């Protein structure tokens, strides 16, 4: 079953965040994933939105999503992100 990793992001240090953005695509691809959404300009139709960016990644299944998240390549990217963004990431199964 397809799995989606969804991140909501508020970049606090754009220069440092660029390092994270440069490293992430290879980690996603290595786990068989692809970007569906990667950017800013989200608009809330209902409720409030407290983050300026939304990222959606698609993986073949939850195991692939976990492999991405736990990979050494993504661990390195996460270290670059520390202090550069407020970040929430979840995984959900598709239908």
Backbone as CSV, one residue per row, in Angstrom:
resi,resn,N_x,N_y,N_z,CA_x,CA_y,CA_z,C_x,C_y,C_z
1,UNK,0.839,-1.172,0.000,0.000,0.000,0.000,0.889,1.243,0.000
2,UNK,0.621,2.167,-0.900,1.384,3.415,-0.991,1.344,4.146,0.347
3,UNK,2.473,4.738,0.700,2.558,5.540,1.929,3.010,6.946,1.561
4,UNK,2.488,7.907,2.295,2.825,9.311,2.067,3.450,9.888,3.327
5,UNK,4.572,10.543,3.135,5.215,11.281,4.221,4.855,12.741,3.996
6,UNK,4.303,13.359,5.036,3.852,14.742,4.941,4.588,15.552,5.997
7,UNK,5.196,16.627,5.557,5.920,17.508,6.471,5.331,18.906,6.374
8,UNK,5.175,19.528,7.528,4.819,20.946,7.556,6.007,21.669,8.166
9,UNK,6.401,22.762,7.523,7.689,23.374,7.809,7.543,24.888,7.942
10,UNK,8.246,25.434,8.901,8.431,26.877,8.998,9.941,27.104,9.020
11,UNK,10.473,27.598,7.926,11.914,27.815,7.809,12.295,29.027,8.648
12,UNK,13.251,28.838,9.537,13.708,29.923,10.408,15.081,30.454,10.007
13,UNK,15.829,29.666,9.250,17.145,30.070,8.759,17.279,29.585,7.318
14,UNK,16.846,30.404,6.353,16.835,29.967,4.954,18.185,29.503,4.418
15,UNK,19.259,30.134,4.808,20.575,29.732,4.304,20.940,28.331,4.775
16,UNK,20.723,28.047,6.034,21.020,26.711,6.554,20.058,25.671,5.997
17,UNK,18.819,26.060,5.764,17.822,25.133,5.243,18.162,24.684,3.824
18,UNK,18.871,25.504,3.070,19.286,25.131,1.714,20.130,23.864,1.726
19,UNK,20.961,23.693,2.749,21.780,22.477,2.852,20.894,21.245,2.995
20,UNK,19.866,21.350,3.821,18.912,20.253,3.999,18.212,19.945,2.676
21,UNK,17.750,20.979,1.999,17.037,20.797,0.731,17.923,20.148,-0.335
22,UNK,19.188,20.431,-0.301,20.103,19.861,-1.292,20.342,18.366,-1.049
23,UNK,20.303,17.933,0.207,20.599,16.544,0.545,19.385,15.614,0.467
24,UNK,18.206,16.154,0.657,17.011,15.320,0.783,16.621,14.553,-0.483
25,UNK,16.664,15.137,-1.684,16.203,14.388,-2.865,16.891,13.042,-3.075
26,UNK,18.168,12.958,-2.858,18.875,11.685,-3.038,18.402,10.646,-2.027
27,UNK,18.153,11.077,-0.794,17.669,10.152,0.236,16.271,9.646,-0.109
28,UNK,15.427,10.523,-0.625,14.071,10.136,-1.034,14.155,9.122,-2.173
29,UNK,14.912,9.440,-3.203,15.021,8.573,-4.376,15.615,7.210,-4.034
30,UNK,16.584,7.189,-3.143,17.237,5.927,-2.775,16.263,4.948,-2.134
31,UNK,15.207,5.462,-1.505,14.200,4.605,-0.876,13.003,4.366,-1.794
32,UNK,13.112,4.773,-3.052,12.030,4.549,-3.997,10.918,5.573,-3.924
33,UNK,11.211,6.712,-3.306,10.182,7.737,-3.156,10.286,8.830,-4.194
34,UNK,9.266,9.679,-4.195,9.287,10.846,-5.068,8.518,11.982,-4.406
35,UNK,8.901,13.197,-4.768,8.214,14.381,-4.266,6.896,14.554,-5.019
36,UNK,5.827,14.781,-4.290,4.526,15.119,-4.858,4.317,16.630,-4.713
37,UNK,4.665,17.140,-3.539,4.568,18.574,-3.233,5.857,18.964,-2.539
38,UNK,6.424,20.076,-2.959,7.621,20.567,-2.279,7.633,22.078,-2.414
39,UNK,6.977,22.737,-1.488,7.007,24.162,-1.633,6.155,24.942,-0.664
40,UNK,6.138,26.209,-0.940,5.418,27.135,-0.105,4.065,27.495,-0.679
41,UNK,3.550,28.554,-0.166,2.276,29.111,-0.572,1.078,28.234,-0.253
42,UNK,1.074,27.518,0.900,-0.133,26.775,1.252,-1.237,27.752,1.666
43,UNK,-2.453,27.347,1.446,-3.617,28.159,1.803,-4.575,27.295,2.604
44,UNK,-4.986,27.777,3.751,-5.935,27.041,4.583,-7.358,27.353,4.129
45,UNK,-8.093,26.329,3.716,-9.506,26.502,3.402,-10.338,26.524,4.679
46,UNK,-9.874,25.773,5.688,-10.532,25.749,6.995,-9.457,25.691,8.068
47,UNK,-9.751,26.231,9.217,-8.807,26.203,10.322,-7.663,27.177,10.120
48,UNK,-6.604,26.974,10.899,-5.449,27.857,10.828,-4.236,27.070,10.337
49,UNK,-3.354,27.771,9.704,-2.139,27.174,9.173,-0.964,27.921,9.787
50,UNK,-0.117,27.205,10.514,0.979,27.869,11.212,2.350,27.591,10.587
51,UNK,2.372,26.994,9.413,3.634,26.702,8.749,3.598,27.250,7.325
52,UNK,4.766,27.629,6.818,4.826,28.286,5.514,5.112,27.342,4.349
53,UNK,5.503,26.097,4.638,5.810,25.126,3.577,5.144,23.794,3.893
54,UNK,4.782,23.086,2.844,4.251,21.733,2.969,5.006,20.859,1.976
55,UNK,5.399,19.673,2.429,6.091,18.716,1.579,5.337,17.398,1.662
56,UNK,5.078,16.782,0.506,4.438,15.475,0.454,5.335,14.563,-0.383
57,UNK,5.709,13.444,0.203,6.524,12.431,-0.464,5.691,11.172,-0.638
58,UNK,5.847,10.506,-1.766,5.141,9.249,-2.014,6.153,8.112,-2.051
59,UNK,5.851,7.031,-1.332,6.696,5.843,-1.306,5.859,4.619,-1.651
60,UNK,6.480,3.563,-2.149,5.722,2.360,-2.509,4.934,1.768,-1.337
61,UNK,5.497,1.896,-0.143,4.835,1.364,1.047,5.460,2.000,2.285
62,UNK,4.891,1.679,3.437,5.371,2.263,4.685,6.798,1.829,5.007
63,UNK,7.155,0.615,4.634,8.528,0.141,4.883,9.536,0.997,4.117
64,UNK,9.205,1.376,2.898,10.099,2.242,2.112,10.180,3.630,2.736
65,UNK,9.046,4.130,3.229,9.040,5.435,3.902,9.930,5.388,5.146
66,UNK,9.846,4.311,5.895,10.678,4.149,7.101,12.145,4.017,6.700
67,UNK,12.415,3.303,5.614,13.798,3.155,5.151,14.386,4.517,4.798
68,UNK,13.594,5.354,4.148,14.033,6.727,3.867,14.356,7.455,5.166
69,UNK,13.406,7.462,6.093,13.561,8.235,7.323,14.771,7.769,8.140
70,UNK,14.994,6.476,8.174,16.089,5.916,8.978,17.426,5.859,8.248
71,UNK,17.458,6.193,6.971,18.680,6.042,6.184,19.791,6.980,6.653
72,UNK,21.035,6.547,6.511,22.158,7.426,6.850,22.127,8.735,6.052
73,UNK,21.703,8.667,4.792,21.645,9.888,3.977,20.654,10.892,4.557
74,UNK,19.492,10.407,5.003,18.515,11.340,5.561,18.923,11.788,6.964
75,UNK,19.604,10.942,7.698,20.107,11.361,9.013,21.055,12.549,8.857
76,UNK,21.897,12.501,7.833,22.803,13.617,7.561,22.014,14.868,7.212
77,UNK,20.986,14.715,6.387,20.141,15.865,6.024,19.457,16.448,7.261
78,UNK,18.948,15.580,8.118,18.271,16.052,9.339,19.225,16.856,10.219
79,UNK,20.465,16.427,10.307,21.446,17.181,11.095,21.620,18.590,10.537
80,UNK,21.608,18.728,9.213,21.725,20.051,8.580,20.498,20.914,8.856
81,UNK,19.346,20.275,9.061,18.099,20.993,9.301,17.996,21.530,10.729
82,UNK,18.714,20.947,11.664,18.625,21.356,13.071,18.868,22.858,13.207
83,UNK,17.942,23.537,13.839,18.066,24.969,14.046,17.716,25.820,12.844
84,UNK,17.345,25.174,11.732,17.021,25.914,10.515,15.528,25.928,10.210
85,UNK,14.749,25.097,10.946,13.320,25.030,10.657,12.561,24.408,11.824
86,UNK,11.319,24.847,11.966,10.348,24.156,12.809,9.708,23.124,11.897
87,UNK,9.617,21.883,12.347,9.342,20.784,11.424,8.451,19.745,12.073
88,UNK,7.402,19.345,11.390,6.565,18.218,11.794,6.483,17.274,10.612
89,UNK,6.695,15.985,10.846,6.649,14.997,9.767,5.815,13.811,10.226
90,UNK,4.883,13.390,9.350,4.072,12.207,9.643,4.099,11.282,8.438
91,UNK,3.680,10.034,8.645,3.497,9.090,7.545,2.062,8.577,7.626
92,UNK,1.413,8.454,6.466,0.055,7.923,6.392,-0.017,6.961,5.218
93,UNK,-0.897,5.974,5.341,-1.112,5.030,4.253,-2.084,5.618,3.240
94,UNK,-1.845,5.306,1.964,-2.765,5.708,0.914,-3.967,4.784,0.875
95,UNK,-4.818,5.003,-0.089,-6.007,4.132,-0.202,-5.944,3.350,-1.503
